[in-house]
């Protein structure tokens, strides 16, 4: 976590992990197949511009950041200012943890996300 990823593939993986988005959910949100997403994640392929834009929107960042690695992950939506400082705080916490602690933290975060999603789904039923 010390160095910023250098390739599209690494930035995409970093963002998916950072935001706790599964590959399946991300592919559905972007409107691509799981196999197509695998090409970007594991084979180093670069998407067409329209797909990169949809990916960036799904990740609340810019296509320029994903493809070129420009600094300052500028959110696409203006109403995410609060989320930005929260993400920075979480990032600072994670950076202070050991590898084992990060692993445990991610497990807890994923379980929390699943529980919140489940509770939200039940509330909507």
Backbone as XML, in Angstrom:
<?xml version="1.0"?>
<chain id="A" units="angstrom">
  <residue number="1" name="UNK">
    <atom name="N" x="0.802" y="-1.195" z="0.000"/>
    <atom name="CA" x="0.000" y="0.000" z="0.000"/>
    <atom name="C" x="0.847" y="1.264" z="0.000"/>
  </residue>
  <residue number="2" name="UNK">
    <atom name="N" x="2.172" y="1.103" z="0.067"/>
    <atom name="CA" x="3.034" y="2.268" z="0.123"/>
    <atom name="C" x="3.092" y="3.003" z="-1.211"/>
  </residue>
  <residue number="3" name="UNK">
    <atom name="N" x="3.163" y="2.276" z="-2.339"/>
    <atom name="CA" x="3.298" y="2.878" z="-3.646"/>
    <atom name="C" x="2.010" y="2.764" z="-4.426"/>
  </residue>
  <residue number="4" name="UNK">
    <atom name="N" x="1.712" y="3.817" z="-5.199"/>
    <atom name="CA" x="0.517" y="3.784" z="-6.036"/>
    <atom name="C" x="0.728" y="2.788" z="-7.166"/>
  </residue>
  <residue number="5" name="UNK">
    <atom name="N" x="-0.286" y="2.011" z="-7.493"/>
    <atom name="CA" x="-0.164" y="1.071" z="-8.606"/>
    <atom name="C" x="0.161" y="1.809" z="-9.898"/>
  </residue>
  <residue number="6" name="UNK">
    <atom name="N" x="0.893" y="1.158" z="-10.792"/>
    <atom name="CA" x="1.367" y="1.806" z="-12.002"/>
    <atom name="C" x="0.565" y="1.461" z="-13.251"/>
  </residue>
  <residue number="7" name="UNK">
    <atom name="N" x="-0.101" y="0.339" z="-13.312"/>
    <atom name="CA" x="-0.805" y="-0.054" z="-14.520"/>
    <atom name="C" x="-2.312" y="0.037" z="-14.315"/>
  </residue>
  <residue number="8" name="UNK">
    <atom name="N" x="-3.035" y="0.044" z="-15.442"/>
    <atom name="CA" x="-4.494" y="0.032" z="-15.385"/>
    <atom name="C" x="-4.966" y="-1.146" z="-14.540"/>
  </residue>
  <residue number="9" name="UNK">
    <atom name="N" x="-4.419" y="-2.309" z="-14.827"/>
    <atom name="CA" x="-4.789" y="-3.528" z="-14.113"/>
    <atom name="C" x="-4.615" y="-3.363" z="-12.604"/>
  </residue>
  <residue number="10" name="UNK">
    <atom name="N" x="-3.475" y="-2.841" z="-12.193"/>
    <atom name="CA" x="-3.202" y="-2.672" z="-10.762"/>
    <atom name="C" x="-4.121" y="-1.622" z="-10.138"/>
  </residue>
  <residue number="11" name="UNK">
    <atom name="N" x="-4.381" y="-0.538" z="-10.860"/>
    <atom name="CA" x="-5.289" y="0.484" z="-10.322"/>
    <atom name="C" x="-6.704" y="-0.072" z="-10.193"/>
  </residue>
  <residue number="12" name="UNK">
    <atom name="N" x="-7.144" y="-0.859" z="-11.181"/>
    <atom name="CA" x="-8.482" y="-1.436" z="-11.125"/>
    <atom name="C" x="-8.608" y="-2.405" z="-9.953"/>
  </residue>
  <residue number="13" name="UNK">
    <atom name="N" x="-7.641" y="-3.282" z="-9.800"/>
    <atom name="CA" x="-7.645" y="-4.223" z="-8.668"/>
    <atom name="C" x="-7.624" y="-3.469" z="-7.347"/>
  </residue>
  <residue number="14" name="UNK">
    <atom name="N" x="-6.790" y="-2.438" z="-7.269"/>
    <atom name="CA" x="-6.685" y="-1.633" z="-6.052"/>
    <atom name="C" x="-8.026" y="-1.002" z="-5.700"/>
  </residue>
  <residue number="15" name="UNK">
    <atom name="N" x="-8.708" y="-0.426" z="-6.680"/>
    <atom name="CA" x="-9.993" y="0.224" z="-6.431"/>
    <atom name="C" x="-11.061" y="-0.791" z="-6.026"/>
  </residue>
  <residue number="16" name="UNK">
    <atom name="N" x="-11.100" y="-1.926" z="-6.691"/>
    <atom name="CA" x="-12.084" y="-2.951" z="-6.325"/>
    <atom name="C" x="-11.864" y="-3.425" z="-4.897"/>
  </residue>
  <residue number="17" name="UNK">
    <atom name="N" x="-10.617" y="-3.661" z="-4.528"/>
    <atom name="CA" x="-10.300" y="-4.083" z="-3.157"/>
    <atom name="C" x="-10.592" y="-2.972" z="-2.166"/>
  </residue>
  <residue number="18" name="UNK">
    <atom name="N" x="-10.196" y="-1.763" z="-2.509"/>
    <atom name="CA" x="-10.383" y="-0.605" z="-1.622"/>
    <atom name="C" x="-11.858" y="-0.390" z="-1.315"/>
  </residue>
  <residue number="19" name="UNK">
    <atom name="N" x="-12.691" y="-0.574" z="-2.335"/>
    <atom name="CA" x="-14.116" y="-0.327" z="-2.161"/>
    <atom name="C" x="-14.896" y="-1.585" z="-1.785"/>
  </residue>
  <residue number="20" name="UNK">
    <atom name="N" x="-14.210" y="-2.726" z="-1.745"/>
    <atom name="CA" x="-14.860" y="-3.967" z="-1.338"/>
    <atom name="C" x="-15.913" y="-4.451" z="-2.315"/>
  </residue>
  <residue number="21" name="UNK">
    <atom name="N" x="-15.676" y="-4.217" z="-3.598"/>
    <atom name="CA" x="-16.627" y="-4.624" z="-4.632"/>
    <atom name="C" x="-16.171" y="-5.959" z="-5.225"/>
  </residue>
  <residue number="22" name="UNK">
    <atom name="N" x="-17.080" y="-6.909" z="-5.297"/>
    <atom name="CA" x="-16.728" y="-8.206" z="-5.879"/>
    <atom name="C" x="-16.618" y="-8.064" z="-7.389"/>
  </residue>
  <residue number="23" name="UNK">
    <atom name="N" x="-15.849" y="-8.944" z="-7.995"/>
    <atom name="CA" x="-15.695" y="-8.934" z="-9.452"/>
    <atom name="C" x="-17.044" y="-9.122" z="-10.143"/>
  </residue>
  <residue number="24" name="UNK">
    <atom name="N" x="-17.835" y="-10.034" z="-9.639"/>
    <atom name="CA" x="-19.149" y="-10.304" z="-10.232"/>
    <atom name="C" x="-20.053" y="-9.071" z="-10.181"/>
  </residue>
  <residue number="25" name="UNK">
    <atom name="N" x="-20.131" y="-8.432" z="-9.008"/>
    <atom name="CA" x="-20.968" y="-7.239" z="-8.874"/>
    <atom name="C" x="-20.468" y="-6.114" z="-9.770"/>
  </residue>
  <residue number="26" name="UNK">
    <atom name="N" x="-19.162" y="-5.957" z="-9.831"/>
    <atom name="CA" x="-18.591" y="-4.895" z="-10.659"/>
    <atom name="C" x="-18.892" y="-5.132" z="-12.137"/>
  </residue>
  <residue number="27" name="UNK">
    <atom name="N" x="-18.705" y="-6.355" z="-12.600"/>
    <atom name="CA" x="-18.978" y="-6.667" z="-14.011"/>
    <atom name="C" x="-20.436" y="-6.376" z="-14.344"/>
  </residue>
  <residue number="28" name="UNK">
    <atom name="N" x="-21.339" y="-6.761" z="-13.463"/>
    <atom name="CA" x="-22.763" y="-6.492" z="-13.686"/>
    <atom name="C" x="-23.038" y="-4.997" z="-13.729"/>
  </residue>
  <residue number="29" name="UNK">
    <atom name="N" x="-22.456" y="-4.265" z="-12.800"/>
    <atom name="CA" x="-22.682" y="-2.817" z="-12.726"/>
    <atom name="C" x="-22.158" y="-2.106" z="-13.977"/>
  </residue>
  <residue number="30" name="UNK">
    <atom name="N" x="-21.042" y="-2.582" z="-14.503"/>
    <atom name="CA" x="-20.434" y="-1.969" z="-15.681"/>
    <atom name="C" x="-21.121" y="-2.439" z="-16.965"/>
  </residue>
  <residue number="31" name="UNK">
    <atom name="N" x="-21.751" y="-3.609" z="-16.912"/>
    <atom name="CA" x="-22.418" y="-4.148" z="-18.089"/>
    <atom name="C" x="-21.493" y="-4.953" z="-18.985"/>
  </residue>
  <residue number="32" name="UNK">
    <atom name="N" x="-20.543" y="-5.651" z="-18.360"/>
    <atom name="CA" x="-19.627" y="-6.517" z="-19.101"/>
    <atom name="C" x="-19.681" y="-7.913" z="-18.496"/>
  </residue>
  <residue number="33" name="UNK">
    <atom name="N" x="-19.200" y="-8.888" z="-19.233"/>
    <atom name="CA" x="-19.190" y="-10.257" z="-18.709"/>
    <atom name="C" x="-18.039" y="-10.447" z="-17.725"/>
  </residue>
  <residue number="34" name="UNK">
    <atom name="N" x="-18.154" y="-11.478" z="-16.917"/>
    <atom name="CA" x="-17.079" y="-11.814" z="-15.976"/>
    <atom name="C" x="-15.800" y="-12.153" z="-16.735"/>
  </residue>
  <residue number="35" name="UNK">
    <atom name="N" x="-15.934" y="-12.796" z="-17.900"/>
    <atom name="CA" x="-14.759" y="-13.134" z="-18.713"/>
    <atom name="C" x="-14.066" y="-11.886" z="-19.231"/>
  </residue>
  <residue number="36" name="UNK">
    <atom name="N" x="-14.841" y="-10.898" z="-19.635"/>
    <atom name="CA" x="-14.254" y="-9.639" z="-20.098"/>
    <atom name="C" x="-13.525" y="-8.950" z="-18.957"/>
  </residue>
  <residue number="37" name="UNK">
    <atom name="N" x="-14.141" y="-8.918" z="-17.782"/>
    <atom name="CA" x="-13.480" y="-8.318" z="-16.628"/>
    <atom name="C" x="-12.186" y="-9.052" z="-16.315"/>
  </residue>
  <residue number="38" name="UNK">
    <atom name="N" x="-12.195" y="-10.369" z="-16.441"/>
    <atom name="CA" x="-10.981" y="-11.155" z="-16.197"/>
    <atom name="C" x="-9.846" y="-10.748" z="-17.130"/>
  </residue>
  <residue number="39" name="UNK">
    <atom name="N" x="-10.182" y="-10.394" z="-18.361"/>
    <atom name="CA" x="-9.143" y="-9.938" z="-19.298"/>
    <atom name="C" x="-8.453" y="-8.687" z="-18.769"/>
  </residue>
  <residue number="40" name="UNK">
    <atom name="N" x="-9.235" y="-7.801" z="-18.166"/>
    <atom name="CA" x="-8.662" y="-6.558" z="-17.635"/>
    <atom name="C" x="-7.888" y="-6.809" z="-16.337"/>
  </residue>
  <residue number="41" name="UNK">
    <atom name="N" x="-8.402" y="-7.720" z="-15.514"/>
    <atom name="CA" x="-7.789" y="-7.971" z="-14.213"/>
    <atom name="C" x="-6.576" y="-8.885" z="-14.271"/>
  </residue>
  <residue number="42" name="UNK">
    <atom name="N" x="-6.594" y="-9.871" z="-15.160"/>
    <atom name="CA" x="-5.553" y="-10.888" z="-15.122"/>
    <atom name="C" x="-4.666" y="-10.954" z="-16.354"/>
  </residue>
  <residue number="43" name="UNK">
    <atom name="N" x="-5.130" y="-10.398" z="-17.457"/>
    <atom name="CA" x="-4.318" y="-10.441" z="-18.672"/>
    <atom name="C" x="-3.740" y="-9.082" z="-19.038"/>
  </residue>
  <residue number="44" name="UNK">
    <atom name="N" x="-4.113" y="-8.051" z="-18.304"/>
    <atom name="CA" x="-3.549" y="-6.731" z="-18.552"/>
    <atom name="C" x="-4.129" y="-6.004" z="-19.744"/>
  </residue>
  <residue number="45" name="UNK">
    <atom name="N" x="-5.277" y="-6.447" z="-20.250"/>
    <atom name="CA" x="-5.918" y="-5.757" z="-21.367"/>
    <atom name="C" x="-6.452" y="-4.406" z="-20.905"/>
  </residue>
  <residue number="46" name="UNK">
    <atom name="N" x="-6.516" y="-3.461" z="-21.824"/>
    <atom name="CA" x="-7.063" y="-2.132" z="-21.552"/>
    <atom name="C" x="-8.429" y="-2.046" z="-22.233"/>
  </residue>
  <residue number="47" name="UNK">
    <atom name="N" x="-9.459" y="-1.576" z="-21.518"/>
    <atom name="CA" x="-10.788" y="-1.520" z="-22.125"/>
    <atom name="C" x="-10.925" y="-0.382" z="-23.136"/>
  </residue>
  <residue number="48" name="UNK">
    <atom name="N" x="-11.956" y="-0.495" z="-23.956"/>
    <atom name="CA" x="-12.319" y="0.600" z="-24.848"/>
    <atom name="C" x="-12.737" y="1.797" z="-23.990"/>
  </residue>
  <residue number="49" name="UNK">
    <atom name="N" x="-12.703" y="2.973" z="-24.575"/>
    <atom name="CA" x="-12.987" y="4.202" z="-23.831"/>
    <atom name="C" x="-14.348" y="4.166" z="-23.137"/>
  </residue>
  <residue number="50" name="UNK">
    <atom name="N" x="-15.387" y="3.693" z="-23.835"/>
    <atom name="CA" x="-16.719" y="3.679" z="-23.230"/>
    <atom name="C" x="-16.780" y="2.751" z="-22.020"/>
  </residue>
  <residue number="51" name="UNK">
    <atom name="N" x="-16.076" y="1.635" z="-22.083"/>
    <atom name="CA" x="-16.049" y="0.703" z="-20.948"/>
    <atom name="C" x="-15.251" y="1.311" z="-19.797"/>
  </residue>
  <residue number="52" name="UNK">
    <atom name="N" x="-14.141" y="1.960" z="-20.094"/>
    <atom name="CA" x="-13.332" y="2.613" z="-19.051"/>
    <atom name="C" x="-14.143" y="3.690" z="-18.342"/>
  </residue>
  <residue number="53" name="UNK">
    <atom name="N" x="-14.940" y="4.418" z="-19.079"/>
    <atom name="CA" x="-15.787" y="5.458" z="-18.471"/>
    <atom name="C" x="-16.824" y="4.815" z="-17.557"/>
  </residue>
  <residue number="54" name="UNK">
    <atom name="N" x="-17.469" y="3.741" z="-18.005"/>
    <atom name="CA" x="-18.454" y="3.061" z="-17.156"/>
    <atom name="C" x="-17.795" y="2.485" z="-15.907"/>
  </residue>
  <residue number="55" name="UNK">
    <atom name="N" x="-16.583" y="1.951" z="-16.061"/>
    <atom name="CA" x="-15.844" y="1.432" z="-14.901"/>
    <atom name="C" x="-15.568" y="2.552" z="-13.911"/>
  </residue>
  <residue number="56" name="UNK">
    <atom name="N" x="-15.101" y="3.663" z="-14.420"/>
    <atom name="CA" x="-14.786" y="4.807" z="-13.559"/>
    <atom name="C" x="-16.031" y="5.290" z="-12.828"/>
  </residue>
  <residue number="57" name="UNK">
    <atom name="N" x="-17.150" y="5.371" z="-13.530"/>
    <atom name="CA" x="-18.392" y="5.809" z="-12.895"/>
    <atom name="C" x="-18.809" y="4.833" z="-11.806"/>
  </residue>
  <residue number="58" name="UNK">
    <atom name="N" x="-18.672" y="3.541" z="-12.065"/>
    <atom name="CA" x="-19.033" y="2.525" z="-11.076"/>
    <atom name="C" x="-18.143" y="2.608" z="-9.838"/>
  </residue>
  <residue number="59" name="UNK">
    <atom name="N" x="-16.904" y="3.068" z="-10.035"/>
    <atom name="CA" x="-15.953" y="3.182" z="-8.924"/>
    <atom name="C" x="-15.899" y="4.592" z="-8.351"/>
  </residue>
  <residue number="60" name="UNK">
    <atom name="N" x="-16.712" y="5.487" z="-8.896"/>
    <atom name="CA" x="-16.752" y="6.869" z="-8.429"/>
    <atom name="C" x="-15.384" y="7.541" z="-8.544"/>
  </residue>
  <residue number="61" name="UNK">
    <atom name="N" x="-14.766" y="7.356" z="-9.690"/>
    <atom name="CA" x="-13.476" y="7.972" z="-9.968"/>
    <atom name="C" x="-13.495" y="8.442" z="-11.424"/>
  </residue>
  <residue number="62" name="UNK">
    <atom name="N" x="-12.345" y="8.685" z="-12.021"/>
    <atom name="CA" x="-12.290" y="9.127" z="-13.407"/>
    <atom name="C" x="-11.625" y="8.077" z="-14.279"/>
  </residue>
  <residue number="63" name="UNK">
    <atom name="N" x="-11.988" y="8.079" z="-15.546"/>
    <atom name="CA" x="-11.344" y="7.180" z="-16.503"/>
    <atom name="C" x="-9.865" y="7.532" z="-16.620"/>
  </residue>
  <residue number="64" name="UNK">
    <atom name="N" x="-9.540" y="8.819" z="-16.516"/>
    <atom name="CA" x="-8.137" y="9.243" z="-16.588"/>
    <atom name="C" x="-7.314" y="8.606" z="-15.481"/>
  </residue>
  <residue number="65" name="UNK">
    <atom name="N" x="-7.900" y="8.535" z="-14.284"/>
    <atom name="CA" x="-7.169" y="7.899" z="-13.186"/>
    <atom name="C" x="-6.956" y="6.417" z="-13.475"/>
  </residue>
  <residue number="66" name="UNK">
    <atom name="N" x="-8.017" y="5.724" z="-13.874"/>
    <atom name="CA" x="-7.890" y="4.288" z="-14.113"/>
    <atom name="C" x="-6.915" y="3.973" z="-15.241"/>
  </residue>
  <residue number="67" name="UNK">
    <atom name="N" x="-7.023" y="4.692" z="-16.345"/>
    <atom name="CA" x="-6.224" y="4.364" z="-17.521"/>
    <atom name="C" x="-4.833" y="4.963" z="-17.444"/>
  </residue>
  <residue number="68" name="UNK">
    <atom name="N" x="-4.730" y="6.237" z="-17.043"/>
    <atom name="CA" x="-3.443" y="6.928" z="-17.073"/>
    <atom name="C" x="-2.750" y="7.021" z="-15.726"/>
  </residue>
  <residue number="69" name="UNK">
    <atom name="N" x="-3.515" y="6.848" z="-14.649"/>
    <atom name="CA" x="-2.922" y="6.935" z="-13.322"/>
    <atom name="C" x="-2.707" y="8.346" z="-12.832"/>
  </residue>
  <residue number="70" name="UNK">
    <atom name="N" x="-3.447" y="9.302" z="-13.378"/>
    <atom name="CA" x="-3.293" y="10.680" z="-12.926"/>
    <atom name="C" x="-3.646" y="10.764" z="-11.454"/>
  </residue>
  <residue number="71" name="UNK">
    <atom name="N" x="-2.930" y="11.596" z="-10.746"/>
    <atom name="CA" x="-3.139" y="11.740" z="-9.305"/>
    <atom name="C" x="-4.484" y="12.390" z="-9.018"/>
  </residue>
  <residue number="72" name="UNK">
    <atom name="N" x="-4.906" y="12.277" z="-7.773"/>
    <atom name="CA" x="-6.131" y="12.921" z="-7.339"/>
    <atom name="C" x="-7.362" y="12.226" z="-7.868"/>
  </residue>
  <residue number="73" name="UNK">
    <atom name="N" x="-7.711" y="11.124" z="-7.295"/>
    <atom name="CA" x="-8.868" y="10.354" z="-7.724"/>
    <atom name="C" x="-10.115" y="11.206" z="-7.541"/>
  </residue>
  <residue number="74" name="UNK">
    <atom name="N" x="-10.403" y="12.006" z="-8.532"/>
    <atom name="CA" x="-11.502" y="12.953" z="-8.468"/>
    <atom name="C" x="-12.822" y="12.212" z="-8.585"/>
  </residue>
  <residue number="75" name="UNK">
    <atom name="N" x="-13.710" y="12.379" z="-7.608"/>
    <atom name="CA" x="-14.997" y="11.709" z="-7.698"/>
    <atom name="C" x="-15.826" y="12.257" z="-8.850"/>
  </residue>
  <residue number="76" name="UNK">
    <atom name="N" x="-16.596" y="11.391" z="-9.471"/>
    <atom name="CA" x="-17.466" y="11.799" z="-10.562"/>
    <atom name="C" x="-18.665" y="12.569" z="-10.015"/>
  </residue>
  <residue number="77" name="UNK">
    <atom name="N" x="-19.183" y="12.150" z="-8.872"/>
    <atom name="CA" x="-20.371" y="12.764" z="-8.309"/>
    <atom name="C" x="-19.996" y="13.787" z="-7.248"/>
  </residue>
  <residue number="78" name="UNK">
    <atom name="N" x="-20.629" y="14.940" z="-7.277"/>
    <atom name="CA" x="-20.298" y="16.011" z="-6.353"/>
    <atom name="C" x="-20.745" y="15.724" z="-4.924"/>
  </residue>
  <residue number="79" name="UNK">
    <atom name="N" x="-21.686" y="14.824" z="-4.723"/>
    <atom name="CA" x="-22.221" y="14.565" z="-3.388"/>
    <atom name="C" x="-21.399" y="13.546" z="-2.607"/>
  </residue>
  <residue number="80" name="UNK">
    <atom name="N" x="-20.151" y="13.314" z="-2.984"/>
    <atom name="CA" x="-19.328" y="12.308" z="-2.307"/>
    <atom name="C" x="-18.248" y="12.927" z="-1.421"/>
  </residue>
  <residue number="81" name="UNK">
    <atom name="N" x="-18.339" y="14.215" z="-1.134"/>
    <atom name="CA" x="-17.307" y="14.868" z="-0.331"/>
    <atom name="C" x="-17.159" y="14.183" z="1.022"/>
  </residue>
  <residue number="82" name="UNK">
    <atom name="N" x="-18.272" y="13.880" z="1.686"/>
    <atom name="CA" x="-18.209" y="13.213" z="2.979"/>
    <atom name="C" x="-17.546" y="11.842" z="2.849"/>
  </residue>
  <residue number="83" name="UNK">
    <atom name="N" x="-17.886" y="11.106" z="1.826"/>
    <atom name="CA" x="-17.308" y="9.782" z="1.636"/>
    <atom name="C" x="-15.807" y="9.863" z="1.407"/>
  </residue>
  <residue number="84" name="UNK">
    <atom name="N" x="-15.331" y="10.928" z="0.761"/>
    <atom name="CA" x="-13.902" y="11.066" z="0.498"/>
    <atom name="C" x="-13.093" y="11.133" z="1.787"/>
  </residue>
  <residue number="85" name="UNK">
    <atom name="N" x="-13.505" y="11.958" z="2.740"/>
    <atom name="CA" x="-12.716" y="12.043" z="3.968"/>
    <atom name="C" x="-12.803" y="10.743" z="4.753"/>
  </residue>
  <residue number="86" name="UNK">
    <atom name="N" x="-13.929" y="10.055" z="4.636"/>
    <atom name="CA" x="-14.058" y="8.771" z="5.307"/>
    <atom name="C" x="-13.130" y="7.740" z="4.677"/>
  </residue>
  <residue number="87" name="UNK">
    <atom name="N" x="-13.032" y="7.756" z="3.347"/>
    <atom name="CA" x="-12.129" y="6.843" z="2.658"/>
    <atom name="C" x="-10.682" y="7.125" z="3.051"/>
  </residue>
  <residue number="88" name="UNK">
    <atom name="N" x="-10.336" y="8.403" z="3.160"/>
    <atom name="CA" x="-8.971" y="8.752" z="3.556"/>
    <atom name="C" x="-8.672" y="8.281" z="4.979"/>
  </residue>
  <residue number="89" name="UNK">
    <atom name="N" x="-9.654" y="8.423" z="5.859"/>
    <atom name="CA" x="-9.464" y="7.958" z="7.233"/>
    <atom name="C" x="-9.297" y="6.440" z="7.274"/>
  </residue>
  <residue number="90" name="UNK">
    <atom name="N" x="-10.140" y="5.726" z="6.531"/>
    <atom name="CA" x="-10.001" y="4.272" z="6.468"/>
    <atom name="C" x="-8.646" y="3.868" z="5.894"/>
  </residue>
  <residue number="91" name="UNK">
    <atom name="N" x="-8.231" y="4.561" z="4.846"/>
    <atom name="CA" x="-6.943" y="4.267" z="4.226"/>
    <atom name="C" x="-5.805" y="4.470" z="5.223"/>
  </residue>
  <residue number="92" name="UNK">
    <atom name="N" x="-5.868" y="5.549" z="6.003"/>
    <atom name="CA" x="-4.835" y="5.807" z="7.007"/>
    <atom name="C" x="-4.808" y="4.696" z="8.061"/>
  </residue>
  <residue number="93" name="UNK">
    <atom name="N" x="-5.976" y="4.236" z="8.457"/>
    <atom name="CA" x="-6.042" y="3.149" z="9.434"/>
    <atom name="C" x="-5.431" y="1.885" z="8.853"/>
  </residue>
  <residue number="94" name="UNK">
    <atom name="N" x="-5.829" y="1.533" z="7.634"/>
    <atom name="CA" x="-5.327" y="0.312" z="7.001"/>
    <atom name="C" x="-3.818" y="0.377" z="6.808"/>
  </residue>
  <residue number="95" name="UNK">
    <atom name="N" x="-3.303" y="1.526" z="6.415"/>
    <atom name="CA" x="-1.862" y="1.659" z="6.203"/>
    <atom name="C" x="-1.062" y="1.469" z="7.485"/>
  </residue>
  <residue number="96" name="UNK">
    <atom name="N" x="-1.697" y="1.693" z="8.631"/>
    <atom name="CA" x="-0.984" y="1.536" z="9.896"/>
    <atom name="C" x="-0.983" y="0.087" z="10.400"/>
  </residue>
  <residue number="97" name="UNK">
    <atom name="N" x="-1.716" y="-0.792" z="9.728"/>
    <atom name="CA" x="-1.846" y="-2.175" z="10.166"/>
    <atom name="C" x="-0.789" y="-3.084" z="9.536"/>
  </residue>
  <residue number="98" name="UNK">
    <atom name="N" x="-0.480" y="-4.161" z="10.225"/>
    <atom name="CA" x="0.400" y="-5.185" z="9.658"/>
    <atom name="C" x="-0.382" y="-5.974" z="8.606"/>
  </residue>
  <residue number="99" name="UNK">
    <atom name="N" x="0.321" y="-6.801" z="7.836"/>
    <atom name="CA" x="-0.354" y="-7.605" z="6.807"/>
    <atom name="C" x="-1.412" y="-8.518" z="7.421"/>
  </residue>
  <residue number="100" name="UNK">
    <atom name="N" x="-1.100" y="-9.120" z="8.546"/>
    <atom name="CA" x="-2.055" y="-10.014" z="9.207"/>
    <atom name="C" x="-3.263" y="-9.209" z="9.687"/>
  </residue>
  <residue number="101" name="UNK">
    <atom name="N" x="-3.019" y="-8.037" z="10.252"/>
    <atom name="CA" x="-4.118" y="-7.196" z="10.716"/>
    <atom name="C" x="-4.984" y="-6.738" z="9.550"/>
  </residue>
  <residue number="102" name="UNK">
    <atom name="N" x="-4.365" y="-6.407" z="8.416"/>
    <atom name="CA" x="-5.130" y="-5.993" z="7.232"/>
    <atom name="C" x="-6.024" y="-7.139" z="6.774"/>
  </residue>
  <residue number="103" name="UNK">
    <atom name="N" x="-5.498" y="-8.343" z="6.774"/>
    <atom name="CA" x="-6.280" y="-9.508" z="6.377"/>
    <atom name="C" x="-7.507" y="-9.661" z="7.266"/>
  </residue>
  <residue number="104" name="UNK">
    <atom name="N" x="-7.315" y="-9.541" z="8.573"/>
    <atom name="CA" x="-8.436" y="-9.644" z="9.514"/>
    <atom name="C" x="-9.414" y="-8.485" z="9.330"/>
  </residue>
  <residue number="105" name="UNK">
    <atom name="N" x="-8.880" y="-7.289" z="9.138"/>
    <atom name="CA" x="-9.713" y="-6.106" z="8.935"/>
    <atom name="C" x="-10.599" y="-6.279" z="7.703"/>
  </residue>
  <residue number="106" name="UNK">
    <atom name="N" x="-10.016" y="-6.764" z="6.609"/>
    <atom name="CA" x="-10.786" y="-6.969" z="5.380"/>
    <atom name="C" x="-11.880" y="-8.014" z="5.574"/>
  </residue>
  <residue number="107" name="UNK">
    <atom name="N" x="-11.561" y="-9.060" z="6.306"/>
    <atom name="CA" x="-12.566" y="-10.091" z="6.577"/>
    <atom name="C" x="-13.738" y="-9.491" z="7.351"/>
  </residue>
  <residue number="108" name="UNK">
    <atom name="N" x="-13.435" y="-8.701" z="8.361"/>
    <atom name="CA" x="-14.483" y="-8.053" z="9.159"/>
    <atom name="C" x="-15.286" y="-7.087" z="8.288"/>
  </residue>
  <residue number="109" name="UNK">
    <atom name="N" x="-14.590" y="-6.298" z="7.477"/>
    <atom name="CA" x="-15.264" y="-5.313" z="6.623"/>
    <atom name="C" x="-16.187" y="-5.992" z="5.623"/>
  </residue>
  <residue number="110" name="UNK">
    <atom name="N" x="-15.732" y="-7.091" z="5.037"/>
    <atom name="CA" x="-16.565" y="-7.815" z="4.068"/>
    <atom name="C" x="-17.803" y="-8.412" z="4.747"/>
  </residue>
  <residue number="111" name="UNK">
    <atom name="N" x="-17.628" y="-8.956" z="5.936"/>
    <atom name="CA" x="-18.763" y="-9.501" z="6.677"/>
    <atom name="C" x="-19.748" y="-8.389" z="7.032"/>
  </residue>
  <residue number="112" name="UNK">
    <atom name="N" x="-19.221" y="-7.238" z="7.427"/>
    <atom name="CA" x="-20.069" y="-6.096" z="7.750"/>
    <atom name="C" x="-20.854" y="-5.651" z="6.523"/>
  </residue>
  <residue number="113" name="UNK">
    <atom name="N" x="-20.160" y="-5.531" z="5.392"/>
    <atom name="CA" x="-20.814" y="-5.112" z="4.154"/>
    <atom name="C" x="-21.938" y="-6.071" z="3.786"/>
  </residue>
  <residue number="114" name="UNK">
    <atom name="N" x="-21.665" y="-7.368" z="3.906"/>
    <atom name="CA" x="-22.675" y="-8.377" z="3.589"/>
    <atom name="C" x="-23.869" y="-8.272" z="4.537"/>
  </residue>
  <residue number="115" name="UNK">
    <atom name="N" x="-23.603" y="-8.068" z="5.822"/>
    <atom name="CA" x="-24.682" y="-7.965" z="6.801"/>
    <atom name="C" x="-25.533" y="-6.725" z="6.543"/>
  </residue>
  <residue number="116" name="UNK">
    <atom name="N" x="-24.901" y="-5.613" z="6.232"/>
    <atom name="CA" x="-25.627" y="-4.375" z="5.955"/>
    <atom name="C" x="-26.457" y="-4.524" z="4.686"/>
  </residue>
  <residue number="117" name="UNK">
    <atom name="N" x="-25.870" y="-5.147" z="3.667"/>
    <atom name="CA" x="-26.587" y="-5.370" z="2.414"/>
    <atom name="C" x="-27.790" y="-6.272" z="2.641"/>
  </residue>
  <residue number="118" name="UNK">
    <atom name="N" x="-27.606" y="-7.320" z="3.426"/>
    <atom name="CA" x="-28.689" y="-8.252" z="3.731"/>
    <atom name="C" x="-29.805" y="-7.537" z="4.480"/>
  </residue>
  <residue number="119" name="UNK">
    <atom name="N" x="-29.433" y="-6.736" z="5.484"/>
    <atom name="CA" x="-30.441" y="-5.991" z="6.270"/>
    <atom name="C" x="-31.189" y="-5.007" z="5.381"/>
  </residue>
  <residue number="120" name="UNK">
    <atom name="N" x="-30.478" y="-4.380" z="4.461"/>
    <atom name="CA" x="-31.101" y="-3.433" z="3.537"/>
    <atom name="C" x="-32.082" y="-4.146" z="2.608"/>
  </residue>
  <residue number="121" name="UNK">
    <atom name="N" x="-31.670" y="-5.325" z="2.104"/>
    <atom name="CA" x="-32.539" y="-6.113" z="1.231"/>
    <atom name="C" x="-33.814" y="-6.537" z="1.950"/>
  </residue>
  <residue number="122" name="UNK">
    <atom name="N" x="-33.683" y="-6.956" z="3.215"/>
    <atom name="CA" x="-34.839" y="-7.373" z="3.983"/>
    <atom name="C" x="-35.763" y="-6.205" z="4.268"/>
  </residue>
  <residue number="123" name="UNK">
    <atom name="N" x="-35.197" y="-5.024" z="4.492"/>
    <atom name="CA" x="-36.018" y="-3.832" z="4.765"/>
    <atom name="C" x="-36.815" y="-3.427" z="3.534"/>
  </residue>
  <residue number="124" name="UNK">
    <atom name="N" x="-36.268" y="-3.724" z="2.341"/>
    <atom name="CA" x="-36.961" y="-3.370" z="1.101"/>
    <atom name="C" x="-38.020" y="-4.387" z="0.694"/>
  </residue>
  <residue number="125" name="UNK">
    <atom name="N" x="-38.023" y="-5.561" z="1.334"/>
    <atom name="CA" x="-38.999" y="-6.607" z="0.989"/>
    <atom name="C" x="-40.321" y="-6.381" z="1.638"/>
  </residue>
</chain>
